[in-house]
Amino acid sequence: MTNTIAYGIIKAYNNNTNERRNMINVEQMLADLDVAISECLIVPNEWLPEEWHDDIRGGRTFARLEKECDERDKISEHVKLKALKARNIERLRKQVTGHDIDCELDYSENETDDLQQHKNEMAFVGGMISSGMIDAEDLEEE
């Protein structure tokens, strides 16, 4: 299999994945809006303490201020990820009633990093193609 065929297969898989991603829920849309707003709004230097002034831009975005507060409070990405996993586990734990471990779990309410999930899926498919586990025909739609 040539790289061109593999690229075409990955591109087709990417398009199908994007179609599924377009069906995101309202909570995800609101979270995306929150991120966009925090990156757009700027707090001017005169409202900030002297040590937080940004003399180049004249202020800092809410996203940058939040990042600096996390650094000051020693909250790393690792700690945030552990908290996210704990929230997801708690949601799943509530679904398991009593000793019924064989019940189906609903993962739709779990919080995910869509970009990282997409990267992981693409790496997985790319690895399956390069190792020969699947062929070009396996990913083509009929």
C-alpha positions in Angstrom: 0.0 0.0 0.0 1.4 3.4 -0.9 1.4 6.4 1.3 -1.1 8.1 -1.0 -3.7 5.4 -0.4 -3.0 5.5 3.3 -3.4 9.3 3.3 -6.6 9.0 1.4 -8.0 6.5 3.9 -7.0 8.5 6.9 -8.5 11.6 5.2 -11.8 9.7 4.6 -11.7 8.5 8.2 -11.0 12.1 9.3 -14.1 13.4 7.4 -16.3 10.7 9.0 -15.0 11.5 12.4 -15.6 15.2 11.9 -19.2 14.5 10.9 -19.7 12.7 14.2 -18.0 15.6 16.0 -20.6 18.0 14.6 -23.2 16.4 16.7 -21.8 17.7 20.0 -24.1 18.5 22.8 -25.0 21.9 24.2 -22.7 21.5 27.2 -19.7 21.1 24.9 -20.8 24.1 22.8 -21.1 26.2 26.0 -17.6 25.1 27.1 -16.2 26.1 23.7 -17.9 29.4 24.0 -16.4 29.9 27.4 -12.9 29.2 26.1 -13.4 31.6 23.2 -14.7 34.4 25.4 -11.8 34.0 27.9 -9.3 34.3 25.0 -11.0 37.4 23.6 -11.6 39.6 26.6 -8.7 41.6 27.8 -8.3 43.0 31.3 -6.4 46.3 31.1 -3.1 46.8 33.0 -4.7 49.5 35.3 -7.1 46.9 36.7 -4.3 44.4 37.4 -1.6 44.3 40.1 1.8 45.7 39.1 3.4 42.3 38.8 0.8 41.1 36.3 1.1 44.0 33.9 1.7 43.2 30.3 3.5 46.3 28.9 3.6 45.0 25.4 -0.2 44.4 24.9 -1.5 46.7 27.5 -3.4 44.0 29.3 -4.0 40.3 29.7 -6.7 37.9 28.5 -8.9 36.0 31.0 -7.3 32.8 29.7 -3.8 34.0 30.4 -4.8 35.3 33.8 -6.4 31.9 34.6 -3.2 30.2 33.5 -1.1 32.4 35.7 -3.3 31.9 38.7 -3.0 28.1 38.1 0.8 28.5 38.0 0.8 30.6 41.2 -1.5 28.1 43.0 0.6 25.2 41.7 -2.3 23.6 39.7 -0.7 21.8 36.8 -2.3 20.2 33.8 -1.7 16.8 35.4 -3.7 17.8 38.5 -6.5 19.1 36.3 -6.5 15.9 34.3 -6.7 13.8 37.5 -9.7 15.9 38.6 -11.4 15.4 35.3 -10.8 11.6 35.5 -12.2 11.6 39.0 -15.4 13.4 37.9 -15.8 10.9 35.0 -15.3 7.9 37.3 -17.8 9.3 39.8 -20.4 9.6 37.0 -19.8 6.0 35.9 -19.8 4.8 39.5 -23.3 6.2 40.0 -24.5 4.1 37.1 -23.5 0.9 38.7 -26.3 -0.1 41.1 -25.5 -2.4 44.0 -23.5 -5.4 42.8 -24.6 -5.3 39.2 -21.3 -4.9 37.5 -22.5 -6.3 34.2 -24.7 -3.4 33.4 -24.0 -1.2 30.3 -22.3 2.1 31.1 -23.3 5.4 29.4 -20.2 7.3 28.5 -22.0 10.2 26.8 -21.9 12.4 29.9 -18.1 12.0 30.4 -15.9 15.0 29.8 -13.4 14.5 27.0 -10.7 16.4 25.2 -12.0 16.1 21.6 -8.7 17.2 20.0 -6.7 14.7 21.9 -9.2 12.0 21.3 -9.0 12.7 17.5 -5.2 12.6 17.6 -5.3 9.3 19.4 -7.8 7.8 16.9 -5.8 9.0 13.9 -2.6 7.5 15.4 -4.4 4.3 16.1 -5.7 4.0 12.5 -2.3 5.0 11.1 -0.6 2.3 13.2 -3.1 -0.3 12.0 -2.5 0.6 8.4 1.3 0.7 8.7 1.4 -2.6 10.5 -0.8 -4.3 8.0 -3.6 -5.1 10.4 -6.1 -3.4 8.0 -6.1 -2.7 4.3 -7.4 0.2 2.3 -10.7 -1.7 1.6 -11.4 -2.0 5.3 -11.9 1.8 5.7 -13.8 2.4 2.5 -17.5 3.0 2.7 -19.8 0.9 0.5 
